[in-house]
């Protein structure tokens, strides 16, 4: 008889977040596919569970490993898939393994559990009826503008080292856009900072520590009642490139979009407007 693949979320910080069902999946299994056997081995040690055979399944070897593991499930093995923390596949390895098992018509069981993405979304206090996960924030200004034009709330990971630069770039495009920076969720030093992008850029000017999730409110015209400064700055830039004077163009765009002319001028030129 074929076995089964169980996709098992693990705590992102607090061990008490492991559900009884997930604990049973980690216990009653023949094999565990994991990103880092050392980290998963430490999880078993902390939980006081006897460790089964651990097999690495990371970004570098997932293509080859997926077929190997799927064949073992086909032969009857009970296989549990975990990531280093949180829910597998969500910006973590596991997709190819799941596809390999489904391609063989094998049973795939997915357990609910911890995820930094949904935890940050709810903690942000921003609209959660429509949202999207961006992975890691893009680096290029044009791609950041695309993120700011989203009609849904955007959730994205960011590295601690890159956070100040990313917030500064976002604030230059949409200073008044509501957002949240969620750091070390469920851990001892958990922090959720809420405010506009310019306020968050000022708060996080220096490198920070820990795992970061950034949540950004949707663009205007999507039921939030919030003016889309990013779109307005882009419109202003196009007018200036066509020959319009920055101050006059900023006043026109502000009247049409509900943004503030001074903020638009500052975002475009990097200078304070003269009275």
C-alpha positions as a printed Julia matrix, in Angstrom:
275×3 Matrix{Float64}:
   0.0    0.0     0.0
   1.25   3.53   -0.75
   2.24   5.74    2.13
   1.39   9.39    2.69
   3.04  12.8     2.6
   2.13  15.06    5.51
   2.96  18.76    5.21
   3.6   19.87    8.79
   4.04  23.51    9.91
   6.44  24.06   12.8
   6.66  26.99   15.25
   8.22  30.23   14.0
   9.4   31.0    17.52
   7.24  29.78   20.38
   7.27  25.98   20.79
   3.82  26.12   22.39
   2.4   26.93   18.94
   2.95  23.33   17.81
  -0.49  21.69   17.66
  -1.15  18.18   19.05
  -1.88  17.07   15.48
   1.45  18.4    14.24
   3.27  16.79   17.15
   1.67  13.46   16.25
   2.77  13.9    12.62
   6.35  14.48   13.75
   6.19  11.41   15.98
   4.31   8.88   13.86
   6.42   9.08   10.71
   9.09   7.07    8.99
  10.97   9.95    7.37
  11.16  13.71    7.76
  12.15  15.89    4.8
  13.6   19.15    6.13
  15.61  22.18    5.0
  18.37  21.75    7.58
  18.72  18.44    9.42
  20.58  20.17   12.26
  17.77  22.65   12.94
  15.07  20.02   12.7
  17.11  17.73   14.92
  17.28  20.52   17.49
  13.49  20.91   17.26
  13.04  17.22   18.07
  15.45  17.57   20.98
  13.58  20.54   22.43
  10.23  18.79   22.02
  11.54  15.64   23.69
  10.45  13.48   20.75
  12.42  10.5    19.47
  13.92  11.57   16.17
  13.14   9.54   13.03
  15.35   9.55    9.95
  15.92  13.12    8.72
  16.58  13.8     5.03
  17.65  17.19    3.7
  15.27  18.81    1.2
  16.51  22.32    0.49
  16.58  24.73   -2.43
  19.77  23.26   -3.81
  18.71  19.61   -3.98
  14.89  19.69   -4.06
  14.61  18.86   -7.76
  16.47  15.57   -7.38
  15.26  14.82   -3.85
  11.56  15.24   -4.71
  11.51  12.24   -7.03
  13.49  10.1    -4.6
  11.17  10.89   -1.71
   8.01  10.46   -3.79
   9.16   6.96   -4.74
   9.58   6.09   -1.06
   6.03   7.29   -0.34
   4.84   5.18   -3.28
   6.49   2.16   -1.67
   4.61   2.77    1.6
   6.67   5.24    3.61
   5.03   7.81    5.85
   6.85  11.04    5.02
   6.55  14.35    6.88
   7.65  17.6     5.22
   8.81  20.5     7.39
  10.7   23.75    6.84
  13.07  25.45    9.26
  10.09  27.37   10.68
   6.48  28.02    9.7
   4.55  26.43    6.85
   6.47  24.62    4.1
   6.22  25.9     0.49
   5.44  29.49    1.62
   8.78  30.94    0.49
  10.34  27.64    1.56
  11.11  24.33   -0.22
   8.45  21.67   -0.67
   6.52  22.57   -3.82
   8.37  20.08   -6.03
   7.93  17.29   -3.52
   4.2   17.9    -3.3
   3.93  17.98   -7.11
   5.92  14.74   -7.38
   3.56  13.0    -4.95
   0.43  14.36   -6.61
   1.79  13.28   -9.98
   1.87   9.71   -8.67
  -1.67  10.06   -7.26
  -0.36   9.73   -3.71
  -2.13  11.1    -0.63
  -0.95  14.54    0.5
  -2.18  15.74    3.89
  -1.66  19.4     4.8
  -1.86  20.47    8.44
  -2.76  24.05    9.44
  -0.33  25.87   11.64
   2.1   28.74   12.25
   2.91  31.17    9.46
   4.71  34.52    9.74
   2.76  35.73    6.69
  -0.75  35.45    8.12
   0.38  36.38   11.64
   1.87  39.65   10.36
  -1.16  40.4     8.18
  -3.55  40.2    11.13
  -1.18  42.01   13.52
  -0.71  44.89   11.08
  -4.28  46.14   11.51
  -4.5   46.66    7.73
  -7.28  45.33    5.44
  -7.15  41.54    5.23
 -10.13  40.83    2.98
  -7.88  40.9    -0.11
  -4.13  40.49    0.17
  -1.14  38.99   -1.59
   2.24  37.6    -0.58
   5.16  39.17   -2.43
   7.98  36.91   -1.18
  10.89  39.24   -0.47
  10.57  42.92   -1.33
  12.05  43.74   -4.75
  15.17  45.88   -4.98
  14.53  48.06   -8.03
  12.53  51.27   -7.74
  10.27  50.33  -10.65
   9.37  47.04   -9.01
   8.72  48.78   -5.7
   6.29  51.1    -7.51
   4.48  48.02   -8.8
   4.12  46.81   -5.21
   2.72  50.2    -4.16
   0.16  50.14   -6.99
  -1.31  46.85   -5.72
  -5.04  46.86   -5.11
  -4.55  44.41   -2.24
  -2.68  44.59    1.04
   0.88  43.39    0.37
   2.8   41.12    2.75
   6.53  40.63    2.14
   9.65  39.39    3.87
  12.71  41.59    4.21
  16.18  41.01    5.58
  17.21  43.04    8.65
  20.18  44.45    6.76
  18.04  45.67    3.85
  15.09  46.98    5.87
  16.25  50.64    6.28
  17.01  51.03    2.55
  13.75  49.4     1.49
  11.65  51.54    3.82
  13.41  54.69    2.63
  12.76  53.79   -1.0
   9.1   53.01   -0.32
   8.66  56.21    1.72
  10.07  58.29   -1.13
   7.35  56.9    -3.4
   4.41  56.83   -0.98
   5.25  58.62    2.29
   1.69  58.6     3.65
   0.88  54.95    2.88
  -0.04  53.02    6.06
   2.19  50.04    6.74
   3.57  47.83    9.5
   6.93  46.27   10.28
   6.61  43.01   12.19
   9.8   41.72   13.79
  10.55  38.45   15.61
   6.91  37.33   15.64
   5.98  34.97   18.51
   9.48  35.32   19.96
  10.79  37.01   23.12
  11.56  40.33   21.41
   8.45  40.48   19.21
   7.72  43.97   17.85
   4.92  45.28   15.63
   5.48  48.88   14.51
   2.57  50.56   12.72
   2.48  53.93   10.94
   3.02  55.54    7.57
   5.96  54.48    5.45
   7.79  57.72    6.17
   7.28  57.23    9.93
   8.55  53.65    9.73
  11.54  54.75    7.63
  12.48  57.21   10.36
  12.06  54.59   13.08
  14.15  51.93   11.35
  17.07  54.03   10.14
  19.68  51.61   11.44
  20.14  47.86   10.97
  17.84  45.74   13.08
  17.99  42.13   14.19
  15.62  39.26   13.7
  13.19  38.07   11.06
  11.15  40.82    9.39
   7.75  40.92    7.69
   6.54  44.15    6.08
   2.84  44.77    5.46
   1.71  47.61    3.17
  -1.82  48.97    2.74
  -3.5   48.82   -0.69
  -3.39  51.68   -3.16
  -6.22  54.21   -3.22
  -9.45  53.44   -5.0
  -9.63  49.93   -3.52
 -12.01  50.56   -0.67
  -9.5   51.97    1.8
 -10.21  55.66    1.34
  -6.47  56.31    1.36
  -4.82  58.48   -1.31
  -2.22  56.66   -3.39
   0.85  58.86   -3.12
   2.96  56.44   -5.15
   0.67  56.78   -8.16
   0.54  60.57   -7.68
   4.34  60.87   -7.62
   4.55  58.85  -10.81
   1.99  61.12  -12.48
   3.9   64.2   -11.29
   7.16  62.82  -12.64
   5.58  62.28  -16.05
   4.24  65.83  -16.13
   7.62  67.3   -15.24
   9.33  65.16  -17.87
   6.86  66.63  -20.38
   7.97  70.15  -19.47
   5.68  71.21  -16.61
   7.11  73.14  -13.66
   7.38  70.95  -10.54
   5.53  73.28   -8.12
   2.63  73.96  -10.46
   2.36  70.32  -11.52
   2.41  69.17   -7.9
  -0.56  71.43   -7.11
  -2.55  70.01  -10.03
  -1.8   66.37   -9.2
  -2.57  66.97   -5.51
  -5.99  68.4    -6.37
  -6.79  65.4    -8.57
  -5.56  62.65   -6.23
  -6.24  63.99   -2.74
  -2.56  63.97   -1.82
  -0.56  66.91   -0.45
   1.32  69.09   -2.93
   4.28  69.58   -0.58
   4.66  65.82   -0.08
   4.6   65.24   -3.83
   7.19  67.96   -4.46
   9.43  66.56   -1.71
   9.15  62.98   -3.05
   9.99  64.14   -6.57
  12.9   66.48   -5.85
  14.18  65.42   -2.43
  13.98  69.08   -1.34
  11.65  70.97    0.93
   9.31  73.28   -1.03
   9.87  76.99   -0.61
   6.99  79.06    0.66
